[in-house]
Amino acid sequence: MFWDILDGTRISVLKQSARLPVPGTYLAGGTALALQLGHRDSEDFDFFTPEPFDPDDVIAAWSELGELLVTDSRPGTVHGLLNGVRVTLIRYAAPMLGEWLTDDRIPGLRIASALDIALMKVIALSQRGAKKDFIDLYAIHHSVCPLDGVIDRLPEKFPGKRINYYHILKSFVYFDDAEQEPTPNIRTSWTWDDVKSFFKRIQPVLLHRLEDSDR
């Protein structure tokens, strides 16, 4: 694990949040991936659970751990700042395909596999093209699993869901939203321009592959 991507405050918040009283809670999102790959800085914690939960119970638990500012609370969702660190808990009813990652440094913390994070990010990218999601999928393609392999496993991750592959691939070259966002600190030799160039190259290849499969 690349624990050096987190400062002391964030490590403390992560240790505390690992004890949330919600069954099935796990860490996913950009920080969970950066802990595994060390490819960029990431500052917020995105927790998920397949189980229903009472937002008030989560707010009460986080409030006992430090200073909490709630920014959104509704069924299945809590967003807030805990000691200045952005934290989120979302109900996300999708099966996990990879093995959990754990670390003795933070007992009780379960981290989603890079494959599961990749699948979640493909869907997120198709809904809104965040710069960090492009960067994370680029890193996954080059160090974990090629994007065609990720796309092939979408039906396993989201069984019973209609997957619009053409919309997903169209989103791979839509950078308008991403260009309005700051670039996170990338800890590798590649740049945001490299990421964009990669998606511009691979999107036609993936599209051609999809069209062949439809024939």
DARAJO-V570336 format. One record per residue. N is the residue number from 1. RES is the residue in one small letter. PSI is psi in whole degrees, -180 to 180 (999 if undefined). OMEGA is omega as a letter, one per 20 degrees, with the letter a starting at -180 (none if undefined). Layout:
BEGIN
((N,RES,PSI,OMEGA) (N,RES,PSI,OMEGA))
END
This chain:
BEGIN
((1,m,140,r) (2,f,75,a) (3,w,-16,a) (4,d,-9,r) (5,i,-12,a) (6,l,139,r) (7,d,177,a) (8,g,-40,r) (9,t,-43,a) (10,r,-38,r) (11,i,-40,r) (12,s,-45,r) (13,v,-40,r) (14,l,-43,r) (15,k,-43,a) (16,q,-41,a) (17,s,-20,r) (18,a,-14,a) (19,r,19,r) (20,l,136,a) (21,p,51,r) (22,v,118,a) (23,p,142,r) (24,g,8,a) (25,t,139,r) (26,y,159,r) (27,l,131,r) (28,a,-156,r) (29,g,-169,a) (30,g,-40,a) (31,t,-40,r) (32,a,-38,r) (33,l,-43,a) (34,a,-33,r) (35,l,-31,a) (36,q,-37,a) (37,l,-25,a) (38,g,25,a) (39,h,-20,a) (40,r,165,r) (41,d,148,r) (42,s,138,a) (43,e,-14,a) (44,d,163,a) (45,f,118,r) (46,d,107,r) (47,f,148,r) (48,f,158,r) (49,t,143,r) (50,p,-8,a) (51,e,147,r) (52,p,150,r) (53,f,160,r) (54,d,116,a) (55,p,-34,a) (56,d,-35,r) (57,d,-40,r) (58,v,-44,r) (59,i,-42,r) (60,a,-41,a) (61,a,-45,r) (62,w,-35,a) (63,s,-30,r) (64,e,-16,a) (65,l,-15,a) (66,g,-161,a) (67,e,118,a) (68,l,129,r) (69,l,113,a) (70,v,126,r) (71,t,-18,r) (72,d,133,r) (73,s,120,r) (74,r,170,a) (75,p,124,r) (76,g,6,a) (77,t,133,r) (78,v,128,r) (79,h,141,r) (80,g,-178,r) (81,l,120,r) (82,l,113,a) (83,n,38,r) (84,g,-1,a) (85,v,130,a) (86,r,128,r) (87,v,148,a) (88,t,142,r) (89,l,125,a) (90,i,137,r) (91,r,127,a) (92,y,95,a) (93,a,78,r) (94,a,142,a) (95,p,152,r) (96,m,128,a) (97,l,-31,a) (98,g,174,r) (99,e,146,r) (100,w,147,r) (101,l,138,r) (102,t,166,r) (103,d,132,a) (104,d,-19,a) (105,r,-32,r) (106,i,88,a) (107,p,139,r) (108,g,-13,a) (109,l,129,r) (110,r,132,a) (111,i,133,r) (112,a,150,r) (113,s,159,r) (114,a,-34,r) (115,l,-47,r) (116,d,-40,r) (117,i,-40,r) (118,a,-44,a) (119,l,-40,r) (120,m,-38,a) (121,k,-31,r) (122,v,-44,r) (123,i,-43,r) (124,a,-41,a) (125,l,-35,r) (126,s,-18,r) (127,q,-35,r) (128,r,125,a) (129,g,75,r) (130,a,140,a) (131,k,-42,a) (132,k,-31,r) (133,d,-40,r) (134,f,-47,a) (135,i,-43,a) (136,d,-41,r) (137,l,-33,r) (138,y,-46,r) (139,a,-41,r) (140,i,-44,a) (141,h,-40,a) (142,h,-12,a) (143,s,-11,a) (144,v,-60,a) (145,c,132,r) (146,p,151,a) (147,l,-32,r) (148,d,-36,r) (149,g,-37,r) (150,v,-49,a) (151,i,-38,a) (152,d,-23,a) (153,r,5,r) (154,l,-41,r) (155,p,-30,r) (156,e,-38,a) (157,k,-34,a) (158,f,65,a) (159,p,138,r) (160,g,-4,r) (161,k,143,r) (162,r,122,a) (163,i,119,r) (164,n,89,a) (165,y,-36,a) (166,y,-40,r) (167,h,-41,r) (168,i,-48,a) (169,l,-33,r) (170,k,-38,a) (171,s,-19,a) (172,f,-18,r) (173,v,19,r) (174,y,105,a) (175,f,4,a) (176,d,-48,r) (177,d,-43,a) (178,a,-37,a) (179,e,-18,r) (180,q,-5,a) (181,e,151,r) (182,p,150,r) (183,t,124,r) (184,p,158,r) (185,n,111,a) (186,i,129,a) (187,r,28,r) (188,t,-177,a) (189,s,-13,a) (190,w,163,a) (191,t,173,r) (192,w,-37,r) (193,d,-37,r) (194,d,-41,a) (195,v,-48,r) (196,k,-43,a) (197,s,-40,r) (198,f,-48,a) (199,f,-34,r) (200,k,-33,r) (201,r,-43,a) (202,i,-25,a) (203,q,-46,r) (204,p,-34,r) (205,v,-47,r) (206,l,-36,r) (207,l,-43,r) (208,h,-41,r) (209,r,-42,r) (210,l,-43,a) (211,e,-37,r) (212,d,-39,a) (213,s,-22,r) (214,d,-10,a) (215,r,999,none))
END
